[in-house]
Amino acid sequence: MITYLLRRLAGVLGVLLAIAAVTFVIFYVLPADPAAAACGKTCSPERLEAVRHHLGLDLPLWRQFADFLTGIFTGRTLGTGQYALQCDFPCLGYSYENSLPVWDLLLDRLPVSASLAVGAAALWLVLGLGAGVVAALRKNTLTDRTLMVGAVAAASLPVYFTSVMLIYGVIRIAGILPYPEYHDFTAGPVTWAINLLLPWIALALLYAAMYARQSRGSMIEAMAEPYIRTARAKGMPERTVVVKHGLRSGMTPILTLFGMDLGGLLAGAVITESIFGLPGVGRLFYGALSTADQPVVLGVTLMAAFFIVVANLVVDLLYAVVDPRVRY
Amino acid sequence: MIQRTRIALATTLVTALALGATACGGATKNDGGKGQARNNPAAANDGKIVGGTPAKGGTLTVLSNQDFSHLDPARNWVMPIMDFGIRLLYRTLVTFKAEPGKSGSELVPDLATDLGTSSNGGRTWTFTLKKGLKYEDGSEITAQDIKYNVERSFAPDLTGGPDYAARLLANTKGYTGPLTGKHLDSIKTPDDHTIVFELNRPVAEFSSIATLPTFAPVPQKQEKGAQYDARPFSSGPYKIDSYARDKKLVLVRNPHWDASTDTVRKAYPDKFVVVMGLKGGQIDDRIIASGGADANAVQWSDMGAPSAAKVLPKPAVKERLVAELSGCTTMLQLNTSRAPFNDPKAREAVQYALDKEAVVTAGGGPALNEIATAYMPPSMTGGKQPDTLKIAPAGDPEKAKQLLKEAGKPSLDVTLTVSTGDKARAEAAQQGLGKAGIKVKIETVDPAAYNDAVGAIKSAPEMVFGGWCPDYPNGSSFLPFVFDGRFIKETGNMGNNSQFRDEATMKRLDEIAAMPDVAHADKAWLDLDAQILAKHPAVPMIIGRKPLLVGTNVAGAFGHPVWSGQLDYATIGLKDPKKNQG
């Protein structure tokens, strides 16, 4: 178990390093010049050079990358003198745009994306698994077909369409909810939830549909296993058969899916956050991309990669819990 | 004014159709036209203050789709943000009157007692500060603090701000700002209330330049380097209570600001709250509806074109639309460095062929933009642009064909590169030019890459859409940037996208810049504008408007002509401050 964990963690680091390197190179070959973008409307060549030097962009690429990597572990100083920017461990650099440490920006935005992701995940698990299991148990009935047609419909609606329709219907026409503005959980759970309700629904609808179809399939497969027949033959209550034997084994592929999805969403839902005006990681990323703010793009990319690989790792470890046959 | 109304009249019908906004189907053509013109923001809200005079108190909310790029006065060089900073957070040596229309371009002393006095043939400018000016902590504003902030504009740590100090002050070579402990000799502060600028050439319009946020005070002991951006120290009527980047900015009153020292800022609301990161279309909808607290809200970003159809046909909503001219001219710039537009005749043909009326319609009609007939925007030409060429608004394709024939080029094949958002306008231009036998291929580029794409002069296309917004209403802030051949850069070329390198023009630019008398120079800039126009390096196309909606309880709202039509935050407030608070 321990060696397995260590091996996997080494793999995580390798993936992150590779992603950082690729992102670095991509920005290096892009025509956009962050120094010119930061400098201003009419930037004299001398000033442009001074700015480039200040941002460390006059150094060779390998050196910039090395500085970035060491900065993560030891912190680093940008600029010189009394007002130099001190970037402490774990230093992911400073935003070219607003001179704030990337790490602080990420920490600042993460609660928003996490609120969105966790709420939506809870919703889609309940809806998706519920619909999937019911459909599986009532296979080929009207209920099954209705649920699955609904799922296909929901899965084929792009999230921007659902979002805009929700805003139009619920906010503009019905006037039931206010236009969403993010409030921290600490400011009051009710305000927090009311403002996130529509984004949750928009995201959850999409995912729930996929989960419903996936869990229906797994459930049908699981319920056809011989041990289900055995359990039934032993006279177990149907409820125990479904939940303890059927659902548990049918969950394994869902768990894999869920780990990836949640990990990806924690690093920001660009479209949903933009449409609902939520200041999360996704919007940070989108803004940074349009201004060629490389340190921020790199930071978000690394964070996204981190969440996805770690979620994968957690999922693999959880297999051992869900499926007693799996041992590491 | 008469001329403008007539243009509005002539084009409103077209626009109303374009927007699907013909509400008055039963009315006769004439009545419909008149009614439209009277209620059209292009005509009606020009120079008008929306909502009357505000009462003191309450919270005014600003709904925004973005964060401020920079609030640090040394780094603030985005017109709408300059207005916001200068009117609410920091005062400058000189500023502009808080009045709509033409008088908004007039200078008034702010921190200084007058507009400054020049000596040494315009190479030395001296300002005296008013007594009793205070920062938010009650400490005194001194001349040294203004010098300090001007020096800050040189620091490579503090990017993005106006670079006029670097271009005009004497002996600045190699200077990289005060953060490393070095100071400039060309700014002298003989006492706490006197500041003297030594310039590298005579500058008659230095009073106008002293309106830039570069000339706001920053006390050295408040210096935080790049982090100052998040918490500029206030010398204006409000101070920052909290600022969560990209989320929310809250301004509260600065108790040490003394209204008796300030002739410009009215400071009506008790509080300003800027909510950021909202979706543009949703902001439009919220302010159109003006439900609950949204009645006290104004919008930061321009109203979107799709919302025009929800606003223009409804008089009650249209009344709340401020749409001042943005003070920027959009031009069709012709690449004079190579064929076919190295031939003035070919350029002149484009000048005649362009159907500006169609371009205006494509850009949302007269509510959102109007036809340009000269380069310098109306804020610099006494409120109305001269029309020296007298070409019909829809163009004169016959004359253009004639000119092309004379040039020996009966047909032209050219490329027009525009940013993606300008595609509709480009297509309108393409159609007009096509009538005269000028075949235009349109290439669209993502806005983020646009300047890089058209700024590489070797690969630059034959035509681009280029705009220029002056930093202050004076020819020196416009014509040299757009038509001085010495400003052309190999890459990242901006402004002079025509690559216009004309000896006579450059000589005249220098002569006017050296004129000691502003009024004299103003006249000369105007003449030069017409002289350059007669050489056709670019076709003045449109002057944009800045459409901004305000809530039903908002008062004192007008677009300031200098800061690209942004709401003047000096005078805005609420009709009834007790309404919908909390």
Interface residues (C-beta under 8 A of the other chain):
Chain A: P31 A32 D33 A36 A38 C39 G40 K41 T42 C43 S44 R47 A50 V51 H53 H54 G79 T80 G81 Q82 Y83 A84 L85 Y94 E97 N98 S99 L100 L105 D108 I167 R172 G175 Y179 E181 Y182 S274 I275 F276 G277 L278 P279 R283 L284 G287 S290 T291 A292
Chain B: N65 D67 S69 H70 W77 P156 D157 T159 G160 G161 P162 D163 A166 R167 T176 L179 T180 G181 E223 K224 G225 A226 Q227 D229 A230 A244 R245 D246 K247 V275 M276 G277 L278 K279 Q282 D285 R286 G291 A448 A449 D452 F481 F487 G492 M494 G495
